[in-house]
């Protein structure tokens, strides 16, 4: 988590200096630089072979992380709930409201006297911490750390999950991740060579039909159902 937060701060300090397309290009370049650095530092990362045979200590000295993954699943679920609770508290704090304002209209926020760049840098740091926690959980549950964990493919998959679920929503990110993983598991089993094409079709459909993602579509449907059941309350 600490390494992820530090990486987020360092990369954010550089990437946030740019805007628009330049910011996207810098993000991709930094991801590729990190992957290449990890590949060259074989003494630390294992290079292209990665690190294997990671054996975490039993949880509370009793529960071992076995091949069945029961302990890993329950531990990951508990950490996920804790992280969601912390992120929800941050989203409801004054800092979270500032971040929402920056997302909606950074120019207006800057005109009101608020500092946009430090807030964005803090967001990058928090995102890095969350990513670091996810990486640690992956290492614990799979007992393997490969170069794909710092590659661009994983970043692209995370972006697809976010768009599917709905950007700007904690539960949207969770819903998008579950949808993507289920789609990957079942569709790739039926069509291992073209399942990414079907993911692209699904992504295009979501963007065109539900621009706010699956979570936004679910909220819209729920509000319409409530309005139909209680027409007086919706007026």
FENCOR-V779955 format. One record per run of one state. SS is the DSSP state (hx for helix, st for strand, lp for the rest). FROM is the first residue (numbers start at 0). TO is the last residue. If there is no record, write none. Layout:
# FENCOR-V779955
SS/FROM/TO
SS/FROM/TO
This chain:
# FENCOR-V779955
lp/0/0
hx/1/14
lp/15/19
hx/20/39
lp/40/40
hx/41/44
lp/45/45
hx/46/48
lp/49/49
st/50/51
lp/52/57
st/58/58
lp/59/61
st/62/62
lp/63/68
hx/69/90
lp/91/92
hx/93/110
lp/111/114
hx/115/141
lp/142/142
st/143/144
lp/145/145
hx/146/149
lp/150/150
hx/151/164
lp/165/168
hx/169/189
lp/190/193
hx/194/208
lp/209/211
hx/212/228
lp/229/234
